[in-house]
């Protein structure tokens, strides 16, 4: 995804900063919002759409993290082959690596290392958790939650965490996938980023971040659609 930030969400993000969203826009079919406390500015973007594909196919289109990157930055890769082709463009992402030999494990939980570039190199690690449940209508629901780890938090999971130099203090993203039928899935996605960075905190910067965030989330949707529906069309788009 397009990133000064990268990616993340909330339908109920623990420890999220309470803020009133007083800036709003809609770009590329994505709703974007921002609000500010005394020291922290919060950005949020989200969409809700339905797609003609089964639940497992849609899940696979989201968790193919290594396929989403930018070939223009292949010379900057350190973890994957410079010859590897990015199946789906993620504007600012150089590469993604799934960490092996975790210090602790949990069902359907893993750690990704992210390496990006936007006027400078940035990197961080995130925890990905997948859960499966039934909703009140007894429909199958899959939630995929991505949370950026601080270096201190990363030490609980990996022996040698990479340096976190993101301009965001917290990033969270959540997909909620609901099986509407054997061939239709509802996708809800929300991304949330919090920053105390002096520049991204300023009101004058909000439109620029909105533009980047809206385009990035739309690019994410394009990658999901492209992986899920190689020969088909989107059922509906809200």
VOMAR-38210 format. One record per atom (N, C-alpha, C, O): x, y, z. Coordinates in steps of 0.02 Angstrom, whole numbers, plus 50000, padded with zeros to 5 digits. Layout:
% residues N
XYZ
...
//
This chain:
% residues 238
500414994150000
500005000050000
500435006250000
501025005850017
500155011849981
500515018049980
500695019750051
500255019550095
501315021450065
501495022450133
502025027450148
502595027050125
501825032150186
502285035050233
502195030450291
502585030350339
501675026650285
501425022750340
501395015550324
501745011750357
501025013250279
500995006350261
500315003550270
499925003950222
500125000550330
499444998150332
499154995750397
499464991950434
498494998150410
498164995450469
497484998150489
497295003550464
497084994650535
496374995850542
496054995150610
496394993450659
495414996350612
495074995850676
494324995150669
493994999250636
494064989950700
493364990150717
493344990450793
492844992550823
493884988350824
493964989050896
494704988350912
494914983150937
495094993550899
495804993250910
495954994750983
495785000051009
496284990051016
496444990951086
496934996751095
497394997551054
496835000751147
497285006151165
497305011651112
497775015651112
496815011951067
496815017251016
496675023951049
496285024451097
497005029151024
496895035851050
496185038251035
495955037750978
495845040751086
495175043351076
495225050251043
495575054651068
494875051150988
494925057450952
494285058650914
493955053950892
494105064950905
493535066850864
493785068150794
494215072350783
493525064450745
493735065250676
493355071250647
492765070850633
493725076750637
493405082850612
493605084650541
493365089550513
494045080650511
494245081450441
494015075250403
494145069650424
493665076350347
493375070650310
493455071750235
493445077450211
493545066250198
493555066650125
493415059650099
493405054750136
493305059250033
493215052750001
493615052849937
493475056849892
494115048549932
494575048349876
494635041249850
494735036549888
494575040449784
494645033949753
494165028849783
494315022949788
493575031249805
493085026749834
493225024849906
492905020449934
493715028149937
493925026650005
493765032650050
493935038350033
493435031450106
493295036750155
493915037750198
494185032950225
494145044050203
494735045650244
494545051050295
494145055550280
494825050550354
494665055050409
495285056550450
495765052850449
495265062150486
495815063750531
495555067850590
495055071550584
495885067250646
495735071050705
496365071750747
496855068150735
496355076250795
496965077650832
496825078850906
496355082250925
497255075850948
497275077651018
497825082851026
498065085550976
498025084151086
498535089251098
499195087451063
499515091851034
499395081151065
500055079151038
500015074150981
500505073250945
499445070950971
499395065450923
498875066850870
498315068850885
499065065850807
498575066150753
498425058950731
498875054850725
497785057650721
497555050950701
497265051350630
496875055850615
497465046750588
497195046050521
496825039450516
497045034350544
496265039550480
495875033350471
495605033150400
495385038250373
495615027150370
495325026150304
494975019450303
495195014650335
494405019050266
494045012750266
493595012150204
493425017050171
493425005850189
492935004450136
492544998150154
492754994250197
491974997250121
491564991250128
491324989450059
490994993350026
491484983350037
491304981149970
491124973749970
491284970050017
490804971549916
490644964549907
490974962149842
491044965949794
491174955849843
491534953249785
491284946249769
491114942349814
491264944549706
491034937949684
491604932949686
491904931249635
491754930649747
492274925749758
492154922549826
491844925549869
492394916449834
492264913049898
492744915649952
493234919049938
492584914050014
492924916750072
493674915150071
494084919550084
493854908950056
494554906950057
494954910450003
495544912050013
494654911449945
494994914949891
495144922149910
495684924649897
494654925349941
494754932349961
495294932750016
495714937250014
495264928150063
495784928050115
496474927350085
496944930850105
496544922850036
497194921850004
497424928149967
498024929449962
496944932049941
497124938149905
497364943649951
497674948449928
497234943050016
497454947950065
498124945950095
498544950250107
498224939550107
498814937250143
499404935550098
499894932650120
499354937350034
499924936249988
500394942249993
500544945549943
500634943550053
501004949750068
501634950550025
501784956050003
501994945050014
502624945549977
502534947549904
503004949849872
501924946649878
501794948249808
501654955649797
501604957849740
501574959349851
501404966449847
502024970649863
502254970849920
502284973949813
502894977849821
502954982449760
502474983349723
503544985349750
503644989949694
504294988049658
504834988749686
504224985749596
504814983649557
505304989449545
505894988249533
505054995549549
505505001349538
506045001749592
506565004949582
505924998549649
506404998649704
506764992049714
507034990749767
506774987849662
507084981249670
507824981549687
508084976949719
508164986949667
508874987549683
508984988649758
509544987749783
508464990649793
508514991949865
508364985749907
508424985949968
508174980249876
507994974249913
508594971349950
509154971149925
508464969050010
508974965850051
508774958750071
509204954750090
508124957150067
507884950750093
507654945950038
507714939850046
507404948549984
507154944249930
507554945649867
507904950649862
507484941149818
507864941749756
507674948049718
507094950049715
508184951249690
508054957149649
507714955349584
507464959649548
507694948849568
507364946549506
506634944949517
506264943949469
506414944849580
505714943149594
505254948749570
505374954649582
504714946749534
504244951549507
503684952849557
503404948249587
503514959249566
502954961049609
502304959949571
502174963249521
501894955449595
501264953949561
500784959849566
500404961149518
500784963349622
500334968949632
500734974849661
501114974049708
500634980749632
501044986449652
500814989249719
500224990549730
501304990149762
501224993749825
501724999449821
502334998249824
501495005549813
501895011249792
502555011949830
503075012849798
502535011549896
503125013049936
503445006949968
503895007650010
503225000949951
503484995049984
504034991749942
503914989749885
504624991149971
505184987949937
505124980449941
505224976949891
504954977750000
504924970550009
504614968850076
504584972950122
504374962650081
504084960050143
504384953150156
504464949150110
504554951850218
504834945350237
504444942550296
504344946050346
504224936350291
503904933050348
504454930150392
504884926450369
504424931850456
504944929750503
504854922450522
504294920150535
505394918750525
505384911750545
505674911250616
505954915950643
505584905450646
505874903950712
505684909250764
506114912250797
505034910250771
504784915050820
504924912650891
504954906650904
505004917550937
505134915851006
504524912851040
504584908951088
503934914751017
503314911751042
502834911050984
502904914450933
502354906650991
501884905450937
501174905750963
501044904851022
500724907050917
500004907050931
499664904950867
499924906150813
499064901850871
498724899550810
498614905250761
498374910650780
498784904050698
498664908850643
498934915750659
498634920850643
499534915850690
499864922150707
500574921950681
500934916950691
500784927250648
501464927450622
501704934750618
501314939450627
502364935450606
502674942050606
502954943450537
503284939150507
502834949550512
503104951750448
503604957450461
503484961750503
504144957450424
504604963150422
504464966950358
504414963950304
504394973450363
504234977750307
504814982550293
505104985450339
504984983250230
505524987750209
505234992150153
505024989650101
505234998650164
504935003150116
505385008950098
505925009850126
505155013050051
505535018950031
505055024450010
504615023349968
505145030450039
504765036350019
505185042450038
505135044950094
505595044749992
506065050150005
506595048050056
506995052150077
506585041950074
507045039150123
506805032150142
506225030450134
507265028150167
507085021250186
506725021150253
506905024850299
506215016850258
505895015650323
505775008250330
505745004650280
505705005950391
505574998850404
505254998050472
505315002350516
504904992450480
504574990850542
504344983550538
504384980450485
504104981050594
503824974250596
503104974450618
502914978850657
502714969750595
502014969650614
501804962550631
502054957650604
501324962250677
501034955950698
500384954950659
499964959450658
500304949150629
499694947550592
499334941850628
499634936750644
498694942850641
498294937850676
497664936450636
497294941050617
497544930150622
496944928050585
496484924250633
496704919650668
495854926050634
495364922550676
494754920750634
494584924250586
494434915350653
493834912950618
493274912350669
493384909850725
492674914550651
492104914250697
491454914150657
491454914450596
490904913650693
490244914150663
489934920750686
490034922850742
489554924050642
489204930050663
488504928250688
488334922350693
488104933350704
487444932150733
486974928550685
486464925750706
487134928650620
486734925050570
487034918350552
486824915150503
487524916050592
487854909650583
488254909350518
488364903950490
488484915150494
488904915350434
489634915050454
489824917350508
490044912050412
490764911650425
491084918550417
490964922050368
491494920350467
491834926750466
492574925650479
492764921950525
492994928750439
493724928650449
493954935750463
493794940250425
494334936650516
494624943250531
495384942750525
495694938250554
495674947350489
496404947650481
496624954450510
496454959650483
496984954150564
497194960250600
497944961050595
498324956450609
498164967050575
498874968650568
499034974450614
498704979650613
499554973550656
499734978750705
500484979850702
500874975150708
500694986050692
501404987650693
501674986650764
501374988850813
502244983450769
502564982150833
503104987450847
503484989250802
503124989750908
503704993750929
504294989050934
504214982950935
504894991750937
505484987450944
505444983351009
505644977551011
505184986451061
505104982951125
504614977151118
504744971651142
504044978451084
503544973151074
503814967651029
503674961751040
504204969550978
504474964650931
504944959750966
505014954050944
505284961951019
505754957651055
505394951651087
505714946651103
504744952251097
504364946551124
504264941151072
504114935451088
504354942951008
504204938250954
504814935950915
504854930250894
505304940450905
505894938750865
506524940250905
506534944950945
507034936450892
507654937150930
508014943650915
508264947050961
508044945450852
508394951550831
507924956050791
507924955850730
507514960050825
507054964450790
507414969450746
507964971650762
507114971250690
507404976450648
507234983250679
506774983850719
507614988250661
507504994950687
506844997750659
506734997450598
506425000350702
505805003550680
505925010950671
506065014550720
505885013350608
505975020450596
505395023350557
505495027850515
504795020950570
504195023650539
504035030450569
504175031650628
503735034850529
503515041350556
502865040750595
502635045550625
502575034750596
501975033650635
502145029950699
502585025550699
501805031650753
501915028550817
501515022050824
501715017450860
500955021850789
500525015850792
500155015250726
499895020150700
500145009250699
499755007850638
499375001350648
499664996350670
498755001350631
498344995450638
497884994750578
497594999750555
497814988750552
497344987550497
496954981150510
497224976250535
496314981250492
495904975350503
495454974150443
495104978550419
495474967950419
494984965650370
494474961350406
494664957150447
493844962250392
493314957750415
492964955050353
492644958750316
493034948550342
492754945250284
492154941050305
492214936850350
491584942150274
490974938450291
490744934550231
490654937350176
490634928050240
490404923650186
489654924650176
489254922350216
489464927950122
488764929150107
488454923150071
487854921750080
488854919650031
488644913649997
489274909949975
489824912049990
489184904349939
489764900549916
490194904549866
490774902949854
489894909749838
490254913549787
490194921149796
490244924949748
490084923249858
490064930449872
490324931849942
490124928549990
490764936749948
491074938550011
491034946050022
491174949949976
490844947950082
490854954950100
491534956550132
491784952850174
491824962250111
492474964350137
492394971050172
492174975950141
492574971350235
492624977750271
493344978750290
493664974250318
493604984650275
494304985950291
494354992850323
494044997650300
494754993350375
494894999750406
495635000150424
495924995350450
495935005850410
496635007150425
496675013150472
496315018050462
497105012750520
497175018250568
497915019350583
498275014550596
498125025650582
498815027350598
498825033250645
498445038050637
499275032950695
499345038350744
500065040950741
500535037050737
500135047550744
500805050350740
500885056550784
500425060450792
501485057250812
501675063350846
502215067050806
502495071950829
502335064650745
502835067850701
502645075150689
502065076550674
503115079650695
502965086850692
502635088950627
502195093350627
502835085850571
502555087950506
501875084750494
501405088250474
501805078250506
501175074850493
500635076950543
500045075650533
500845080250596
500375082750646
500025089150624
499495090850649
500335092750577
500075099250557
499445098550513
499395094050472
498975103150523
498355102950485
498485103850410
498125100950369
498985107750392
499125109150322
499345102850285
499295102550223
499585097850321
499825091650291
499265086650279
499355081950240
498695087450311
498155082550309
497945080850237
497875074950222
497825085750192
497615083950124
498115079550088
497925075150049
498755080750100
499275076750067
499255069550093
499325064850054
499175068850158
499135062050187
498495058650163
498505052750147
497945062350161
497315059550135
497405056850065
497195051250050
497725060650021
497825058549952
498235052149948
498055047649911
498765051849987
499195045949987
498835039950016
498875034349990
498485041050072
498135035650105
497555032950063
497475026850057
497165037450032
496615035249990
496855031249931
496565026049914
497385033649898
497655030049840
497945023349861
497865018349827
498285023249919
498585017049943
498065011749959
498155005849943
497525013749992
497005008950009
496645006549946
496465000649942
496535010949899
496245008849836
496705003949799
496464999149769
497355005149800
497825000549770
497784993749804
497844988549771
497684993749869
497604987449905
496984983749880
497004977749869
496434987549871
495824984449844
495944981549775
495704976049760
496314985049733
496464982649665
496844976049669
496724971549628
497304975449717
497684969249723
497234963449745
497314957849723
496754964949790
496274959849813
495834957649755
495724951749744
495584962549719
495144961049662
495524957149608
495254952449580
496144959149595
496534955749544
496704948649561
496724944349517
496824947249624
496984940449646
496354936149651
496374930249635
495804939249674
495184935349684
494794934249620
494484929049611
494824939249575
494384939249517
494764940149452
494664945049417
495204935549435
495594936449374
495174936849311
495384939849261
494584933849312
494164933849252
493464936549264
493014935449224
493374940249321
492684942049338
492644949349361
493154952749363
492044951549377
491934958549395
491734959149468
491494954349499
491824965049495
491604966449563
490834966449563
490514969249518
490544963249615
489814962849619
489524969549634
489084971949598
489754972749688
489524979449706
490094983249735
490584980349758
490054989849735
490564993849764
490244999849798
489895003749766
490345000449864
490045005849901
490545011549910
490385016649940
//
